[in-house]
């Protein structure tokens, strides 16, 4: 049978996998507040909070495009989740096939991603969107410029600059691309016109739209550093009253003993503190995350009867040492390296682009937090390529080659039997993926429905001014938000509500816990002003307050 026939089978199985994972998505996945809500809100409102070029405006435009087909924000959220999950799986299959690997490896790699924790049910999909954009870029370049590497590099360089308006850390990959492009232009004496053309385009976008970079990275560092330090020093009583996402300025000042501007300033002033409690901690956590991704390619096999020991063995260091010793004994490293070099030289594009794709996630994980798996989707393109390249390039030592015969595997009956076994294994993989789905735990879906019911009598939703983060409930109910960060704790909350003209407050238990020492806010909860109606919140221990005049249309 030709591979094209199996490509058809693979595409059918990918479509089936998408159905298996997504057909009951609302039953197994919650809406998540935070960044995803902000991207959606900016998109569907036409950047109501301003064109924040450092906050993924291209991803917000994607939401705007989807909103033409689905106006309900809850269904829009799930629509985007389904598309990001399914389209990326399909793109991985196509990309690995274009890189020259057989259908079975492309199919298996695509399904490993599809059922991974990174793909689902992670709420923040902007990194998946960036990964999908990268895969599409590679597919286009491989399809039309496989034998024109310089042109592919020109297109990739410009595209990576555009991608900085999805995630700003991609500036690292863009910078490397630009350096390589300049070097290639000089080394191979190429016409400077393509380089000059994309430079003009980049400058027009940069000065016309705005920079994708900002000083938010400094605040993010202090948030993430405070979290990392607190996780390693739980005994530090000085930090217990504070929350690193809100009180990062106070926490970083306590830890460093003085104010710091950001990463560079902290590293210069307190190198040992930053290296030990942040950089090395992040590298350790990143290494664990990458090892887990590698294991995800082994996990389906470990679920087969008699092979469950693989999971235990995989994380044992001694097992890896023994594997290395066996490798040294049976593999000719010199000839294997020659094979690797020959394959990469013959078709460098997939390996170049997959390496560029993982650069920004690695930098982000070390700078920010090594535990954020949402940074790491590009490794599901990088690992299959390099694992496949390594396996196909292995050259065994002569003493072993003479004792082995592969002729039996090429016989038609054996070949078709192996194909049948593989497809049966894929069917079991799909069944395993289906069984892994469990009903969702109570989450933000209930909160959204609660607030929608609470504000149902309000016809003009623009009148709503809720005390809530700007990336959360207003995405689903409309109106405007006054952020928690705008209220200085332990001040006059009654006066704050009046000054900001707040007419809706929904206190979840986690928010009340954060403000438990704020006496003014606690007085407001116990004895709200007569203008407010007090109600029980969506969860036990929570409360909501809505102004009476808001309910009058």
CORGIVEN-V340362 format. One record per residue. N is the residue number from 0. RES is the residue in one letter. SS is DSSP state (h for helix, s for strand, l for the rest). Layout:
<<N:RES:SS> <N:RES:SS>>
This chain:
<<0:X:l> <1:X:l> <2:X:h> <3:X:h> <4:X:h> <5:X:h> <6:X:h> <7:X:h> <8:X:h> <9:X:h> <10:X:h> <11:X:h> <12:X:h> <13:X:h> <14:X:h> <15:X:h> <16:X:h> <17:X:h> <18:X:h> <19:X:h> <20:X:h> <21:X:h> <22:X:l> <23:X:l> <24:X:h> <25:X:h> <26:X:h> <27:X:h> <28:X:l> <29:X:l> <30:X:l> <31:X:l> <32:X:l> <33:X:l> <34:X:h> <35:X:h> <36:X:h> <37:X:h> <38:X:h> <39:X:h> <40:X:h> <41:X:h> <42:X:h> <43:X:h> <44:X:l> <45:X:l> <46:X:l> <47:X:l> <48:X:l> <49:X:l> <50:X:l> <51:X:l> <52:X:l> <53:X:l> <54:X:l> <55:X:l> <56:X:h> <57:X:h> <58:X:h> <59:X:h> <60:X:h> <61:X:h> <62:X:h> <63:X:h> <64:X:h> <65:X:h> <66:X:h> <67:X:l> <68:X:l> <69:X:l> <70:X:l> <71:X:l> <72:X:h> <73:X:h> <74:X:h> <75:X:h> <76:X:h> <77:X:h> <78:X:h> <79:X:h> <80:X:h> <81:X:h> <82:X:h> <83:X:h> <84:X:h> <85:X:h> <86:X:h> <87:X:h> <88:X:h> <89:X:h> <90:X:h> <91:X:h> <92:X:h> <93:X:h> <94:X:h> <95:X:h> <96:X:h> <97:X:h> <98:X:l> <99:X:l> <100:X:l> <101:X:l> <102:X:h> <103:X:h> <104:X:h> <105:X:h> <106:X:h> <107:X:h> <108:X:h> <109:X:h> <110:X:h> <111:X:h> <112:X:h> <113:X:h> <114:X:l> <115:X:l> <116:X:l> <117:X:l> <118:X:l> <119:X:l> <120:X:l> <121:X:l> <122:X:l> <123:X:l> <124:X:l> <125:X:h> <126:X:h> <127:X:h> <128:X:h> <129:X:h> <130:X:h> <131:X:h> <132:X:h> <133:X:h> <134:X:h> <135:X:h> <136:X:h> <137:X:h> <138:X:h> <139:X:h> <140:X:h> <141:X:h> <142:X:h> <143:X:h> <144:X:h> <145:X:l> <146:X:l> <147:X:l> <148:X:h> <149:X:h> <150:X:h> <151:X:h> <152:X:h> <153:X:h> <154:X:h> <155:X:h> <156:X:h> <157:X:h> <158:X:h> <159:X:h> <160:X:h> <161:X:h> <162:X:h> <163:X:l> <164:X:l> <165:X:l> <166:X:l> <167:X:h> <168:X:h> <169:X:h> <170:X:h> <171:X:h> <172:X:h> <173:X:h> <174:X:h> <175:X:h> <176:X:h> <177:X:h> <178:X:h> <179:X:h> <180:X:h> <181:X:h> <182:X:h> <183:X:h> <184:X:h> <185:X:h> <186:X:h> <187:X:l> <188:X:l> <189:X:l> <190:X:l> <191:X:l> <192:X:h> <193:X:h> <194:X:h> <195:X:h> <196:X:h> <197:X:h> <198:X:h> <199:X:h> <200:X:h> <201:X:h> <202:X:h> <203:X:h> <204:X:h> <205:X:h> <206:X:h> <207:X:h> <208:X:h> <209:X:l> <210:X:l> <211:X:l> <212:X:l> <213:X:l> <214:X:l> <215:X:h> <216:X:h> <217:X:h> <218:X:h> <219:X:h> <220:X:h> <221:X:h> <222:X:h> <223:X:h> <224:X:h> <225:X:h> <226:X:h> <227:X:h> <228:X:h> <229:X:h> <230:X:h> <231:X:h> <232:X:l> <233:X:l> <234:X:l> <235:X:l> <236:X:h> <237:X:h> <238:X:h> <239:X:l> <240:X:l> <241:X:l> <242:X:l> <243:X:l> <244:X:l> <245:X:l> <246:X:l> <247:X:h> <248:X:h> <249:X:h> <250:X:h> <251:X:h> <252:X:h> <253:X:h> <254:X:h> <255:X:h> <256:X:l> <257:X:l> <258:X:l> <259:X:l> <260:X:l> <261:X:l> <262:X:h> <263:X:h> <264:X:h> <265:X:h> <266:X:h> <267:X:h> <268:X:h> <269:X:l> <270:X:h> <271:X:h> <272:X:h> <273:X:h> <274:X:h> <275:X:h> <276:X:h> <277:X:h> <278:X:h> <279:X:h> <280:X:h> <281:X:h> <282:X:h> <283:X:h> <284:X:h> <285:X:h> <286:X:h> <287:X:h> <288:X:h> <289:X:h> <290:X:h> <291:X:h> <292:X:h> <293:X:h> <294:X:h> <295:X:h> <296:X:h> <297:X:h> <298:X:h> <299:X:h> <300:X:h> <301:X:h> <302:X:l> <303:X:l> <304:X:l> <305:X:l> <306:X:l> <307:X:l> <308:X:h> <309:X:h> <310:X:h> <311:X:h> <312:X:h> <313:X:h> <314:X:l> <315:X:l> <316:X:h> <317:X:h> <318:X:h> <319:X:h> <320:X:h> <321:X:h> <322:X:h> <323:X:h> <324:X:h> <325:X:h> <326:X:h> <327:X:h> <328:X:h> <329:X:h> <330:X:s> <331:X:l> <332:X:h> <333:X:h> <334:X:h> <335:X:h> <336:X:h> <337:X:h> <338:X:h> <339:X:h> <340:X:h> <341:X:h> <342:X:h> <343:X:h> <344:X:h> <345:X:h> <346:X:l> <347:X:l> <348:X:h> <349:X:h> <350:X:h> <351:X:h> <352:X:h> <353:X:h> <354:X:h> <355:X:h> <356:X:h> <357:X:h> <358:X:h> <359:X:h> <360:X:h> <361:X:h> <362:X:h> <363:X:h> <364:X:h> <365:X:h> <366:X:h> <367:X:l> <368:X:l> <369:X:l> <370:X:l> <371:X:l> <372:X:h> <373:X:h> <374:X:h> <375:X:l> <376:X:l> <377:X:l> <378:X:h> <379:X:h> <380:X:h> <381:X:h> <382:X:h> <383:X:h> <384:X:h> <385:X:h> <386:X:h> <387:X:h> <388:X:h> <389:X:h> <390:X:h> <391:X:h> <392:X:h> <393:X:l> <394:X:l> <395:X:s> <396:X:l> <397:X:h> <398:X:h> <399:X:h> <400:X:h> <401:X:l> <402:X:l> <403:X:l> <404:X:l> <405:X:l> <406:X:h> <407:X:h> <408:X:h> <409:X:h> <410:X:l> <411:X:h> <412:X:h> <413:X:h> <414:X:h> <415:X:h> <416:X:h> <417:X:h> <418:X:h> <419:X:h> <420:X:h> <421:X:h> <422:X:h> <423:X:h> <424:X:h> <425:X:h> <426:X:h> <427:X:h> <428:X:h> <429:X:h> <430:X:h> <431:X:h> <432:X:h> <433:X:h> <434:X:h> <435:X:l> <436:X:l> <437:X:l> <438:X:l> <439:X:l> <440:X:l> <441:X:l> <442:X:l> <443:X:h> <444:X:h> <445:X:h> <446:X:h> <447:X:h> <448:X:h> <449:X:h> <450:X:h> <451:X:h> <452:X:h> <453:X:h> <454:X:l> <455:X:l> <456:X:l> <457:X:l> <458:X:l> <459:X:l> <460:X:h> <461:X:h> <462:X:h> <463:X:l> <464:X:s> <465:X:s> <466:X:s> <467:X:l> <468:X:l> <469:X:l> <470:X:l> <471:X:l> <472:X:l> <473:X:h> <474:X:h> <475:X:h> <476:X:h> <477:X:l> <478:X:l> <479:X:s> <480:X:s> <481:X:s> <482:X:l> <483:X:h> <484:X:h> <485:X:h> <486:X:l> <487:X:l> <488:X:l> <489:X:l> <490:X:l> <491:X:l> <492:X:h> <493:X:h> <494:X:h> <495:X:h> <496:X:h> <497:X:h> <498:X:h> <499:X:l> <500:X:l> <501:X:l> <502:X:l> <503:X:s> <504:X:s> <505:X:s> <506:X:s> <507:X:l> <508:X:h> <509:X:h> <510:X:h> <511:X:h> <512:X:h> <513:X:h> <514:X:l> <515:X:l> <516:X:l> <517:X:l> <518:X:h> <519:X:h> <520:X:h> <521:X:h> <522:X:h> <523:X:h> <524:X:h> <525:X:h> <526:X:l> <527:X:l> <528:X:l> <529:X:l> <530:X:l> <531:X:s> <532:X:s> <533:X:s> <534:X:s> <535:X:s> <536:X:l> <537:X:l> <538:X:l> <539:X:l> <540:X:l> <541:X:l> <542:X:s> <543:X:s> <544:X:s> <545:X:s> <546:X:s> <547:X:h> <548:X:h> <549:X:h> <550:X:h> <551:X:l> <552:X:l>>
